[in-house]
Amino acid sequence: MTRIAVGIEYDGSAYAGWQTQPGVPNLQQTVEAALSAVADEPVSLTCAGRTDAGVHAWGQVAHFDTSAVRSARGWVLGGNSALPEDVSLSWALAVPGHFHARYCAEARTYRYLILNRPSRAALLARRAAWIHRPLDEAVMAEAAAALVGEHDFSAFRSSECQAKSPVRQLTRLSVERQGDWVVIEVTANAFLHHMVRNLAGLLIKVGKGDEPASWARTVLESRDRRCGAATAPAQGLYLLSVRYPAAFSLPQARAPQAPGSDRL
């Protein structure tokens, strides 16, 4: 058996999330079906991060085991010929048997994309959150700085979260404005369920002026989800990239340079 790692990008708008679920369209079954057709045998995928309904990915990574012998080009071209237009394999690579898409990941980076203008989006209605009230990105960045580091993020996890520990190491949480767009990017060793969207919800509330930047620390230290802001909409969230040890030599996802480009 050979273990193959693949890079996957997708628009999650039409899917009930990554994980296999009976009776609803999901990304895991969609990609598995395409790769199974190429392998001429069933394959089962394990991914780096199980995205929720409506969440997108630029740099999802998954692995599967197979007895089929195909070139990297064969996996990508064959898989893409069987995938719908909103899902694409970006690369494939044979990896050592001990590689694991989830457990070998050193860090994951998410982007939360906000269109901040009075009028709503048409072309990007399902690919960005829309906030019509002006956002102060400088105050949002100040609030974000208080959340960087290793903390108990219980105040930012959903009630459905099954993680054994709420402690996570956030190495980066940035907020930048690019014209009408406000872009939040966050990197951590791992994330709790709904954690990124809950972080975004808090920063949006601060950006609107509803709470001061210092509120971020108050919410964090409360360790109580009820003290935070509403969860931000799913359509603004992208799994941007996953970092692995250099020894695996995996291709790195190259993120879009500008929000609102045709690559988003």
Buried (B, 14 or more C-beta within 10 A) or exposed (E): EEBBBBBBBBBBBBBBBBEBBEEEEBBBBBBBBBBBBBBEEEBBBBBBBBBBBBBBBBBBBBBBEBEBEBEEEBBBBBBBEBBEEBBBBBBBBBBEEEBBBBEBBEBBBBBBBBBBBEEEBEEBEBBBBBBEEEBBBEBBBBBBBBBBEEBBBBBBBBEEBEBEEBBBEBEEBBBEBEEBBBBBBBBBBBBBBBBBBBBBBBBBBBBBEEBEBEBBBBBBEEBEBEBBBEBBBBBBBBBBBBBBEEEEEBEEBEBBEEBBEEEB
